[in-house]
């Protein structure tokens, strides 16, 4: 996300932790997220509240069936909050073997300067930076907008290569273990409705400072790619947060050919919309053992409600059937949802209260 969108993605997520008022769910109680919606519930089998630092930006499953957490202030932890590798600023992790993984580090809200944006190989050999992604953005700037880098999501194509969705640069990068970087795809701006933000700020008599929004029905929004997953078909799937004005139902999911190079999404046959809108503020994608694509939405009122107004209704998890394209909402009202993953038994796990230090936790979702 560039300067034109109020704040960068990392700034949005980090600033949230100081102002949100969501209450933690008692460890002793099963958390019924929405009993009328397919029985969706978060199980009480969870870690003790407070053992993770937070904010939490990602979950991933290790080969030994342990859930790993990108715990931003300290690094890579297990789901009980035990530090595995120190890497402050970590935004995403992608295990590739026992104790070996790719990891990305974001801009920490300082996305227009070199504040440590990079991809790492993490393992027995320590924490090793492979490539400085801010320097790549500064030298290449594939989307042609302001220089802005916020590596937000990483996925491993194999032990020697990873994909990184850069939410600031609006692109998908391919990086090998020698530090070579290739632009896989670039995501475009789109014209979106301002109806959601107008309602949130109270137009026609808005909160002071937001008057300009009341007479603007549409405006361009940046893609802000925040998630990447590799499908059973070998194609890459990327989800958008969608930048200011924080529209609802406007976040796309893109399908990208594995041999794509420099694809301009929307005009290249190598990068097409798998879902044209229909989602709000996507923060994570993962494929389940059933072959379906699961989508995590930060909040159904959009990131703007959470970040700027410190309100919101909670996030959703949706299941997308890859054959019929049917989308089913399987859980709602998850406070400050940022990430999802499956374990080897097919259980779905999610973060909640993920942006609040001391209250962030990892919970199991039954549906």
Secondary structure as GFF3:
##gff-version 3
##sequence-region A 1 367
A	DSSP	three_ten_helix	3	5	.	.	.	ID=ss1
A	DSSP	alpha_helix	9	16	.	.	.	ID=ss2
A	DSSP	beta_strand	31	34	.	.	.	ID=ss3
A	DSSP	beta_strand	40	42	.	.	.	ID=ss4
A	DSSP	beta_strand	56	61	.	.	.	ID=ss5
A	DSSP	beta_strand	67	71	.	.	.	ID=ss6
A	DSSP	beta_strand	75	78	.	.	.	ID=ss7
A	DSSP	beta_strand	83	86	.	.	.	ID=ss8
A	DSSP	beta_strand	90	97	.	.	.	ID=ss9
A	DSSP	beta_strand	100	105	.	.	.	ID=ss10
A	DSSP	beta_strand	118	123	.	.	.	ID=ss11
A	DSSP	beta_strand	126	132	.	.	.	ID=ss12
A	DSSP	alpha_helix	133	140	.	.	.	ID=ss13
A	DSSP	beta_strand	151	158	.	.	.	ID=ss14
A	DSSP	beta_strand	161	166	.	.	.	ID=ss15
A	DSSP	beta_strand	171	176	.	.	.	ID=ss16
A	DSSP	beta_strand	181	186	.	.	.	ID=ss17
A	DSSP	beta_strand	190	193	.	.	.	ID=ss18
A	DSSP	alpha_helix	195	201	.	.	.	ID=ss19
A	DSSP	three_ten_helix	211	215	.	.	.	ID=ss20
A	DSSP	beta_strand	218	221	.	.	.	ID=ss21
A	DSSP	beta_strand	225	230	.	.	.	ID=ss22
A	DSSP	beta_strand	236	240	.	.	.	ID=ss23
A	DSSP	beta_strand	251	256	.	.	.	ID=ss24
A	DSSP	beta_strand	263	264	.	.	.	ID=ss25
A	DSSP	beta_strand	271	279	.	.	.	ID=ss26
A	DSSP	beta_strand	282	287	.	.	.	ID=ss27
A	DSSP	beta_strand	293	297	.	.	.	ID=ss28
A	DSSP	alpha_helix	303	307	.	.	.	ID=ss29
A	DSSP	beta_strand	315	320	.	.	.	ID=ss30
A	DSSP	beta_strand	327	334	.	.	.	ID=ss31
A	DSSP	beta_strand	340	342	.	.	.	ID=ss32
A	DSSP	beta_strand	348	352	.	.	.	ID=ss33
A	DSSP	beta_strand	361	366	.	.	.	ID=ss34
###
